[in-house]
Amino acid sequence: MYVMPHDWASMAQFLEPLIERLDAERPELQLLVVTPDSDTAAAAAAAAVRLAGDRAIQIVAATSAPRAARLVRLRRPQILAGDPSTLVALLRSAALKLEPVRAICIAWVDELLTRGETSSLEALMIEVPKEATRTMVASEITPGVEELVERYARRARRVASAGAGAEGSAPIAIEYVAVSYHARLDALRRALDETDPASALIFVRENDAEREVRDMLRASGPGDESVHVGRAASPGIELAILFDLPASREELREAAGAAKRTIALVQPRQLASLRALAAGGNVKPLTLAQSGERARNDDARVRVDVRRVLDDAHFGRELLSLEPLLEDYDGIEIAAALLQMLERERHAHRSALAAVPVSQRDPGSMAKLFVGVGSRDGVRASDLVGAIANQGGVSSGEIGRVDVRESHSVVEISATVAETVIEKVNGTEIKGRRAVVRLDKQPSGEGRRESRGRDERRPSGRGRDGGDSRDSRDSRGPRGPRGGGDARGPRGGGGRGDARGDARGDARGDARGDARGGPRRERSDRSSPSSRRPPK
């Protein structure tokens, strides 16, 4: 059981002993390497090629099931690397047989769990011979990892640890730039441009990486002897840049112990290992100015949401799904793009909501909250959104229009979370004042003005004094005949009596209304043949 950073440069540490035991004379599959994804499978196969050297060992990276099936039939590999889903597909197509396998290596177990590959891994392990040697690799030990180790490699011997080192190791403060494996050279150049150190060490762990770094340094500044490439820093060095991640704390101390500042170029999946290596030291992100200037945004509501997610969430699948984008973009640029997508979605939602008349909206979709603080208390819309998002535990996407008035405010919020927000925010302080939060069931001023306008145009409804027409029916005298027109209305036969006549399907009521001087209604003419009279 290896515990080490998820660093492709460290694969040789656990692959080399397995490859040394292979029998090159046996043309059958002997070593199966199970990886979280196709990129890691390709990196494992490349590391195996380097380790095999001149030995006649066939190696295949199963990066896609159809192509891998063809290659397996052509080459009959002794080493096969792939993710669980692809390997299971090869098993089901009968392109892969695991009976001759002598060793299986699962790297990295914690990432396999994050990607939800447990069922595919179980299907594989059923086919692996019980006598096969089992090697497992993880960047950190979690309860899920312990369970899998106990199931597939019971009482495994611990070979290495990312946090290995003397007890009481001094903590090391490290800044990091999140990049993909293949984008490290560009990030290294930008870090050197920004810091411009008088003396620096670039820490590398493999020969290929060292050649790449030296070629980059020669191309960017020939004759610059202030930057060295290697494993150990000299005393008094100003900056240490970790191009590869050290495998232990002792290796980290050799590279960065004497440096005044340490910057690590890490993949997002390596952050847990980096924090373990720092031994409690401050680990914080470094934003390179070139990309940071393009990604700043002053939207307070979004920052509140992002800070809440960063403080509360545990990232797994999200980090892995974004990692391929780091090939071409900086991490903060990716965050800015996601922020832009979020803002577009919010704008589209608000526009769609605004296009629907208030009378036609689903009453259960949004609720209005009365908040007992207003503009005279120095409250702004962003203050209310921040308080509701932080203390109420909802996202700003569930908050609609915010109307800040002089003595109070009205906030639209998703009806599904309204009660929760009231419970959590009521009684809390907003801008130094304790706020009362409750459902706002009063009609808006605009709604009351519209209601008054309708009342004035239609005396038969609610009057100026607010009385209900149902309460004042007796004051208008007795009703006419059932279904008949009502001459007391302002439109004669087209008044209230006609409406009742239409509702009851009594065409004679319309005819009577016409006879009393009201304009003949076309609907009544169509619905009642008896009401059609020839012209005189």
KAKA-V36921 format. One record per residue. RES is the residue in one small letter. PSI is psi in degrees with one decimal (NA if undefined). Layout:
[[RES/PSI] [RES/PSI]]
//
This chain:
[[m/114.0] [y/134.4] [v/105.6] [m/162.7] [p/150.0] [h/80.9] [d/121.8] [w/-24.6] [a/-19.2] [s/2.8] [m/-32.1] [a/-28.2] [q/-38.1] [f/-17.2] [l/-33.4] [e/-47.2] [p/-32.7] [l/-38.6] [i/-32.4] [e/-28.1] [r/-5.2] [l/148.0] [d/105.1] [a/-17.6] [e/-13.2] [r/107.3] [p/62.4] [e/163.2] [l/123.1] [q/-31.9] [l/124.0] [l/123.0] [v/116.5] [v/122.6] [t/164.5] [p/-31.8] [d/176.8] [s/-33.1] [d/-44.6] [t/-34.0] [a/-42.9] [a/-39.3] [a/-38.8] [a/-40.2] [a/-39.6] [a/-40.0] [a/-37.3] [a/-37.2] [v/-43.8] [r/-41.3] [l/-33.0] [a/-29.6] [g/-124.2] [d/-1.7] [r/141.3] [a/75.0] [i/126.0] [q/130.7] [i/134.2] [v/134.0] [a/114.9] [a/81.0] [t/-14.7] [s/143.1] [a/-47.5] [p/-45.9] [r/-41.1] [a/-37.3] [a/-41.0] [r/-44.2] [l/-37.4] [v/-38.0] [r/-31.1] [l/-42.8] [r/-27.1] [r/72.2] [p/153.8] [q/-21.7] [i/129.4] [l/128.4] [a/136.4] [g/167.9] [d/159.6] [p/-42.1] [s/-42.9] [t/-41.4] [l/-38.7] [v/-38.5] [a/-38.2] [l/-36.8] [l/-44.5] [r/-27.2] [s/3.4] [a/16.6] [a/-14.8] [l/132.5] [k/131.3] [l/4.2] [e/-38.3] [p/-0.4] [v/129.4] [r/-19.5] [a/143.6] [i/137.7] [c/126.8] [i/111.8] [a/122.7] [w/135.0] [v/-42.1] [d/-34.4] [e/-33.7] [l/-40.9] [l/-40.7] [t/-37.3] [r/-1.6] [g/36.0] [e/19.5] [t/-44.4] [s/-41.3] [s/-39.2] [l/-39.6] [e/-40.3] [a/-35.0] [l/-47.3] [m/-25.1] [i/-33.9] [e/-15.8] [v/133.3] [p/142.4] [k/-28.6] [e/-3.3] [a/140.0] [t/138.7] [r/123.3] [t/131.4] [m/143.3] [v/136.8] [a/147.1] [s/-24.6] [e/152.8] [i/118.4] [t/166.8] [p/-37.9] [g/-39.9] [v/-43.9] [e/-38.2] [e/-43.7] [l/-38.5] [v/-42.5] [e/-32.5] [r/-42.7] [y/-18.2] [a/64.8] [r/135.1] [r/42.2] [a/144.2] [r/129.0] [r/121.2] [v/-41.1] [a/163.6] [s/136.2] [a/-26.8] [g/16.6] [a/146.9] [g/177.5] [a/146.3] [e/144.7] [g/28.1] [s/139.0] [a/134.8] [p/148.6] [i/126.3] [a/130.0] [i/133.0] [e/148.6] [y/150.5] [v/120.8] [a/116.2] [v/164.1] [s/169.4] [y/-40.9] [h/-6.3] [a/10.6] [r/-35.1] [l/-43.9] [d/-41.2] [a/-35.4] [l/-44.8] [r/-44.2] [r/-36.8] [a/-40.6] [l/-39.6] [d/-39.5] [e/-41.2] [t/-32.6] [d/61.9] [p/149.6] [a/-30.1] [s/138.4] [a/152.0] [l/131.7] [i/113.2] [f/125.5] [v/155.9] [r/-10.2] [e/157.1] [n/-39.2] [d/-43.2] [a/-39.2] [e/-40.3] [r/-42.6] [e/-43.7] [v/-44.1] [r/-39.0] [d/-40.2] [m/-41.7] [l/-38.9] [r/-36.8] [a/-32.0] [s/-27.2] [g/80.8] [p/141.6] [g/-1.4] [d/108.8] [e/6.5] [s/-17.8] [v/125.9] [h/152.3] [v/126.2] [g/-152.1] [r/-26.0] [a/139.0] [a/148.5] [s/156.2] [p/144.0] [g/12.5] [i/144.9] [e/-42.3] [l/136.6] [a/125.2] [i/120.1] [l/94.3] [f/-40.9] [d/154.2] [l/128.0] [p/150.7] [a/-12.1] [s/165.8] [r/-35.1] [e/-41.5] [e/-35.7] [l/-41.1] [r/-36.7] [e/-35.4] [a/-36.6] [a/-3.3] [g/-35.5] [a/-3.8] [a/148.1] [k/-24.9] [r/139.7] [t/129.4] [i/129.3] [a/135.1] [l/102.7] [v/153.3] [q/150.4] [p/-33.6] [r/-11.9] [q/1.2] [l/-39.9] [a/-40.9] [s/-37.6] [l/-41.6] [r/-36.2] [a/-39.8] [l/-33.4] [a/-13.4] [a/42.5] [g/-2.5] [g/161.8] [n/121.0] [v/113.6] [k/152.9] [p/149.7] [l/122.6] [t/114.9] [l/134.4] [a/-35.0] [q/-42.6] [s/-27.4] [g/-35.1] [e/-24.9] [r/-7.0] [a/7.4] [r/142.2] [n/137.3] [d/13.1] [d/109.9] [a/-36.5] [r/-40.7] [v/-40.8] [r/-37.6] [v/-45.6] [d/-46.0] [v/-43.6] [r/-39.6] [r/-42.6] [v/-42.4] [l/-35.3] [d/-33.0] [d/-30.2] [a/157.4] [h/114.6] [f/139.1] [g/-84.8] [r/-34.0] [e/-42.6] [l/-41.9] [l/-34.6] [s/-26.5] [l/-16.3] [e/-40.9] [p/-26.2] [l/-21.4] [l/-6.8] [e/-35.8] [d/-14.5] [y/154.9] [d/155.9] [g/-38.8] [i/-27.6] [e/-37.7] [i/-42.6] [a/-39.6] [a/-38.9] [a/-42.1] [l/-36.3] [l/-40.8] [q/-41.7] [m/-41.1] [l/-43.9] [e/-37.7] [r/-42.6] [e/-41.5] [r/-41.9] [h/-41.5] [a/-39.0] [h/-44.5] [r/-39.7] [s/-42.2] [a/-37.4] [l/-39.5] [a/-27.1] [a/-17.0] [v/124.5] [p/148.3] [v/-36.7] [s/-19.2] [q/-2.4] [r/151.1] [d/117.2] [p/-19.4] [g/-4.2] [s/-40.5] [m/149.7] [a/155.9] [k/133.5] [l/134.9] [f/124.9] [v/123.2] [g/37.3] [v/146.5] [g/-160.4] [s/-30.3] [r/-14.8] [d/4.5] [g/19.3] [v/136.4] [r/168.6] [a/-40.2] [s/-31.5] [d/-42.0] [l/-43.3] [v/-43.9] [g/-43.0] [a/-43.7] [i/-40.3] [a/-44.8] [n/-54.1] [q/-30.1] [g/-15.8] [g/32.9] [v/162.0] [s/156.0] [s/-18.8] [g/-19.6] [e/2.8] [i/128.3] [g/-131.7] [r/139.1] [v/115.5] [d/104.5] [v/116.5] [r/-175.2] [e/-49.2] [s/-12.6] [h/179.2] [s/154.8] [v/124.5] [v/126.5] [e/135.4] [i/154.7] [s/131.6] [a/-25.0] [t/-22.1] [v/4.8] [a/-47.3] [e/-38.0] [t/-43.5] [v/-42.5] [i/-45.0] [e/-38.9] [k/-30.5] [v/-27.6] [n/126.5] [g/-7.6] [t/167.5] [e/132.5] [i/116.4] [k/39.9] [g/2.8] [r/136.0] [r/125.6] [a/137.8] [v/125.5] [v/126.5] [r/169.7] [l/134.8] [d/104.6] [k/3.2] [q/142.2] [p/150.8] [s/165.0] [g/-37.5] [e/-41.0] [g/-37.3] [r/-37.6] [r/-42.0] [e/-37.2] [s/-41.5] [r/-38.9] [g/-40.1] [r/-36.9] [d/-39.4] [e/-31.4] [r/-17.8] [r/90.8] [p/-25.5] [s/-11.6] [g/-141.5] [r/130.2] [g/-176.8] [r/-32.4] [d/3.2] [g/4.7] [g/154.0] [d/132.6] [s/-25.8] [r/-27.3] [d/-14.0] [s/21.4] [r/-36.7] [d/-28.5] [s/-12.3] [r/4.9] [g/178.4] [p/154.3] [r/160.9] [g/-173.3] [p/155.4] [r/124.3] [g/-3.3] [g/167.1] [g/161.0] [d/107.4] [a/-15.3] [r/-20.0] [g/157.6] [p/-14.8] [r/22.4] [g/-126.2] [g/-15.4] [g/15.1] [g/-144.7] [r/-36.2] [g/-37.3] [d/-40.4] [a/-40.7] [r/-37.7] [g/-41.1] [d/-43.7] [a/-33.5] [r/-1.4] [g/21.8] [d/102.1] [a/-22.3] [r/-27.8] [g/-39.5] [d/-39.9] [a/-41.2] [r/-40.0] [g/-38.5] [d/-39.4] [a/-23.0] [r/11.7] [g/-4.2] [g/155.9] [p/139.0] [r/131.2] [r/132.6] [e/-35.7] [r/-42.2] [s/-36.8] [d/-40.1] [r/-36.8] [s/-17.5] [s/105.8] [p/-30.9] [s/-18.8] [s/-10.4] [r/118.5] [r/140.7] [p/148.3] [p/144.4] [k/NA]]
//
